[in-house]
Amino acid sequence: MSKVQRAILSVTDKTGLVEFARKLADMRVELISTGGTAKLLRESGIPVQDIAELTGFPEMLDGRVKTLHPKVHGGILHRRENPKHRSAIAEHGIQPIDMVVVNLYAFEKTAAKPDVRFEELIENVDIGGPSMIRSAAKNFQDVAVVTSPADYDVIAQEMAANNGEISVATKWRLAQKAFATTAAYDSAIASTLERISSNGRFDLHPGESFPPTLRLSFQKTMDLRYGENPHQKAAMYSDGSAAGVANGRQLQGKELSYNNIVDLQAAWDLAQEFSEPVCAIIKHTNPCGTGTGKTLAEAYKKALECDPVSAFGGVIGVNRTVDGDAAEEMAKLFLEAIAAPSFDAASKAKFASKKNLRLVEIVPAEQKWVLKNVSGGILLQDADLRTLEESDLKVVTKRAPTPEEKRALLFAWNVCKHVKSNAIVYARDGQTVGVGAGQMSRVDSCKIGAMKAQLPLRGTVAASDAFFPFPDGVEEIAKAGATAIIQPGGSVRDQDVIDAAERLGLAMIFTGVRHFRH
């Protein structure tokens, strides 16, 4: 190990910088800085040398050129144990730089701004920062490269405990992080710029819906105990935002498992379909009960009534703050996890005795794409965000649904979208009654949905995620006691299916929208 004697600091994110720089200065580290970073340190009473004093060359071209100089990169890149390197920097009056503290222009934040100008985007492509990071990371044996404010305290503590020195192991960890940082940064730039046409407008290439090269960058947030089964290893990665299931805040309970997280996503997605208070109970990614109500407690009780046996050990998703009344009801059942926007003090107190129950607060996040692994590559598709408009609804039977049936049909349709294909959902307005999921034939889903029902089926309605290929599914639904059906239509036998509905006295709506979920 060697003592850190000189550090260069140039950051966009100034979180914690002053405190870190003061600790470095107290350990007699000479600080060199640029532009706004130097100004902040100087105003904070921390001695700092401007980069222009080091290089003997002024910052120029509106700050585009300031650290791109041999006295910077030579000071970083020379190998301390190499006599020729030491001789070369001495000959040219280059001083060693032992630490590089750099984070980059906020390109992704700029790119996310509505109506961002092309010129502003280009000016936020950092050149000097990535160059210094790569130089320092390449020479990690001699130079510590710090790219995240999250590392400031740990590094300062290590230096304080070791007379200003940083171990090679720590430097290597920092270098790995640095290379990952520049890789993600370059990926973000490339992915954004390839969406821009020659006239500087954001647009995909003509005829293309997805980028020609898909670049993904995620940070591991935790190793999981195992995957879907104990013999499979697993981990969770985050996109770095504060939103979505991957970035949820766990308030209590056991460590989340792979299957918990998958079910939390399913529960959360279904809950987001509704504007009124809703509770979705998920088991193995399928809803075994969904209910809406004036309160979450009412919604939960209606969801539970659908299939209380399957709900045991389930995962819940809601779209409102969980209050004490809802918690009082939920706490009566063994549950694995609950996903909610928040939990109030009364609910937390009620759940406190359920030590293993996982409570997860989630900030809503827009899910643009869905990815699925296939051997040799991945499949990419838009997220299924299609909602029904009134103009989508086509009554194909002589009898139109009653207003009550129509409300129930639209409720069932929203739930059916989240059931694995082939999917059939029996429901009343605001309450599922039976769910037939994941069968190889649609008629079997109709039978299973009816068989699973714990509540009376007479007077319910049914939703199907795809068309009925034969009239037999309609016949099973009528036999169960349902009075109306909503389905996409589009079968070559649509007329046979409509005729069956007419014969059995069912009202039927075609949507023209399919919701396969494989």
Secondary structure in CASP SS format (residue, H / E / C, confidence):
PFRMAT SS
TARGET T0000
AUTHOR 0000-0000-0000
METHOD secondary structure of the structure
MODEL  1
M C 1.00
S C 1.00
K E 1.00
V C 1.00
Q C 1.00
R E 1.00
A E 1.00
I E 1.00
L E 1.00
S E 1.00
V C 1.00
T C 1.00
D C 1.00
K C 1.00
T C 1.00
G C 1.00
L H 1.00
V H 1.00
E H 1.00
F H 1.00
A H 1.00
R H 1.00
K H 1.00
L H 1.00
A H 1.00
D H 1.00
M C 1.00
R C 1.00
V C 1.00
E E 1.00
L E 1.00
I E 1.00
S E 1.00
T C 1.00
G H 1.00
G H 1.00
T H 1.00
A H 1.00
K H 1.00
L H 1.00
L H 1.00
R H 1.00
E H 1.00
S C 1.00
G C 1.00
I C 1.00
P C 1.00
V C 1.00
Q E 1.00
D E 1.00
I H 1.00
A H 1.00
E H 1.00
L H 1.00
T H 1.00
G C 1.00
F C 1.00
P C 1.00
E C 1.00
M E 1.00
L C 1.00
D C 1.00
G C 1.00
R C 1.00
V E 1.00
K C 1.00
T C 1.00
L C 1.00
H C 1.00
P H 1.00
K H 1.00
V H 1.00
H H 1.00
G H 1.00
G H 1.00
I H 1.00
L H 1.00
H C 1.00
R C 1.00
R C 1.00
E C 1.00
N C 1.00
P H 1.00
K H 1.00
H H 1.00
R H 1.00
S H 1.00
A H 1.00
I H 1.00
A H 1.00
E H 1.00
H C 1.00
G C 1.00
I C 1.00
Q C 1.00
P C 1.00
I C 1.00
D C 1.00
M E 1.00
V E 1.00
V E 1.00
V E 1.00
N C 1.00
L C 1.00
Y C 1.00
A C 1.00
F H 1.00
E H 1.00
K H 1.00
T H 1.00
A H 1.00
A C 1.00
K C 1.00
P C 1.00
D C 1.00
V C 1.00
R C 1.00
F H 1.00
E H 1.00
E H 1.00
L H 1.00
I H 1.00
E H 1.00
N C 1.00
V C 1.00
D C 1.00
I C 1.00
G H 1.00
G H 1.00
P H 1.00
S H 1.00
M H 1.00
I H 1.00
R H 1.00
S H 1.00
A H 1.00
A H 1.00
K H 1.00
N C 1.00
F C 1.00
Q C 1.00
D C 1.00
V C 1.00
A E 1.00
V E 1.00
V E 1.00
T C 1.00
S C 1.00
P H 1.00
A H 1.00
D H 1.00
Y H 1.00
D H 1.00
V H 1.00
I H 1.00
A H 1.00
Q H 1.00
E H 1.00
M H 1.00
A H 1.00
A H 1.00
N C 1.00
N C 1.00
G C 1.00
E E 1.00
I C 1.00
S C 1.00
V H 1.00
A H 1.00
T H 1.00
K H 1.00
W H 1.00
R H 1.00
L H 1.00
A H 1.00
Q H 1.00
K H 1.00
A H 1.00
F H 1.00
A H 1.00
T H 1.00
T H 1.00
A H 1.00
A H 1.00
Y H 1.00
D H 1.00
S H 1.00
A H 1.00
I H 1.00
A H 1.00
S H 1.00
T H 1.00
L H 1.00
E C 1.00
R C 1.00
I E 1.00
S C 1.00
S C 1.00
N C 1.00
G C 1.00
R C 1.00
F E 1.00
D C 1.00
L C 1.00
H C 1.00
P C 1.00
G C 1.00
E C 1.00
S C 1.00
F C 1.00
P C 1.00
P C 1.00
T C 1.00
L C 1.00
R C 1.00
L C 1.00
S C 1.00
F C 1.00
Q E 1.00
K E 1.00
T E 1.00
M E 1.00
D E 1.00
L E 1.00
R C 1.00
Y C 1.00
G C 1.00
E C 1.00
N C 1.00
P C 1.00
H C 1.00
Q C 1.00
K C 1.00
A E 1.00
A E 1.00
M E 1.00
Y E 1.00
S E 1.00
D C 1.00
G C 1.00
S C 1.00
A C 1.00
A C 1.00
G C 1.00
V H 1.00
A H 1.00
N H 1.00
G C 1.00
R E 1.00
Q E 1.00
L E 1.00
Q E 1.00
G C 1.00
K C 1.00
E C 1.00
L C 1.00
S C 1.00
Y H 1.00
N H 1.00
N H 1.00
I H 1.00
V H 1.00
D H 1.00
L H 1.00
Q H 1.00
A H 1.00
A H 1.00
W H 1.00
D H 1.00
L H 1.00
A H 1.00
Q C 1.00
E C 1.00
F C 1.00
S C 1.00
E C 1.00
P C 1.00
V E 1.00
C E 1.00
A E 1.00
I E 1.00
I E 1.00
K E 1.00
H C 1.00
T C 1.00
N E 1.00
P E 1.00
C E 1.00
G E 1.00
T E 1.00
G E 1.00
T E 1.00
G C 1.00
K C 1.00
T C 1.00
L H 1.00
A H 1.00
E H 1.00
A H 1.00
Y H 1.00
K H 1.00
K H 1.00
A H 1.00
L H 1.00
E H 1.00
C H 1.00
D C 1.00
P H 1.00
V H 1.00
S H 1.00
A H 1.00
F C 1.00
G C 1.00
G E 1.00
V E 1.00
I E 1.00
G E 1.00
V E 1.00
N C 1.00
R C 1.00
T C 1.00
V E 1.00
D C 1.00
G H 1.00
D H 1.00
A H 1.00
A H 1.00
E H 1.00
E H 1.00
M H 1.00
A C 1.00
K C 1.00
L C 1.00
F C 1.00
L E 1.00
E E 1.00
A E 1.00
I E 1.00
A E 1.00
A E 1.00
P C 1.00
S C 1.00
F E 1.00
D C 1.00
A H 1.00
A H 1.00
S H 1.00
K H 1.00
A H 1.00
K H 1.00
F H 1.00
A C 1.00
S C 1.00
K C 1.00
K C 1.00
N C 1.00
L C 1.00
R E 1.00
L E 1.00
V E 1.00
E E 1.00
I C 1.00
V C 1.00
P C 1.00
A C 1.00
E C 1.00
Q C 1.00
K C 1.00
W E 1.00
V E 1.00
L E 1.00
K E 1.00
N E 1.00
V E 1.00
S C 1.00
G C 1.00
G E 1.00
I E 1.00
L E 1.00
L E 1.00
Q E 1.00
D E 1.00
A C 1.00
D C 1.00
L C 1.00
R C 1.00
T C 1.00
L C 1.00
E C 1.00
E H 1.00
S H 1.00
D H 1.00
L C 1.00
K E 1.00
V E 1.00
V C 1.00
T C 1.00
K C 1.00
R C 1.00
A C 1.00
P C 1.00
T C 1.00
P H 1.00
E H 1.00
E H 1.00
K H 1.00
R H 1.00
A H 1.00
L H 1.00
L H 1.00
F H 1.00
A H 1.00
W H 1.00
N H 1.00
V H 1.00
C H 1.00
K C 1.00
H C 1.00
V C 1.00
K C 1.00
S C 1.00
N C 1.00
A C 1.00
I E 1.00
V E 1.00
Y E 1.00
A E 1.00
R E 1.00
D C 1.00
G C 1.00
Q E 1.00
T E 1.00
V E 1.00
G E 1.00
V E 1.00
G E 1.00
A C 1.00
G C 1.00
Q C 1.00
M C 1.00
S C 1.00
R H 1.00
V H 1.00
D H 1.00
S H 1.00
C H 1.00
K H 1.00
I H 1.00
G H 1.00
A H 1.00
M H 1.00
K H 1.00
A C 1.00
Q C 1.00
L C 1.00
P C 1.00
L C 1.00
R C 1.00
G C 1.00
T C 1.00
V E 1.00
A E 1.00
A E 1.00
S E 1.00
D C 1.00
A C 1.00
F C 1.00
F C 1.00
P C 1.00
F C 1.00
P C 1.00
D H 1.00
G H 1.00
V H 1.00
E H 1.00
E H 1.00
I H 1.00
A H 1.00
K H 1.00
A H 1.00
G C 1.00
A C 1.00
T C 1.00
A E 1.00
I E 1.00
I E 1.00
Q E 1.00
P C 1.00
G C 1.00
G C 1.00
S C 1.00
V C 1.00
R C 1.00
D H 1.00
Q H 1.00
D H 1.00
V H 1.00
I H 1.00
D H 1.00
A H 1.00
A H 1.00
E H 1.00
R H 1.00
L H 1.00
G C 1.00
L C 1.00
A E 1.00
M E 1.00
I E 1.00
F E 1.00
T C 1.00
G C 1.00
V C 1.00
R C 1.00
H C 1.00
F C 1.00
R C 1.00
H C 1.00
END
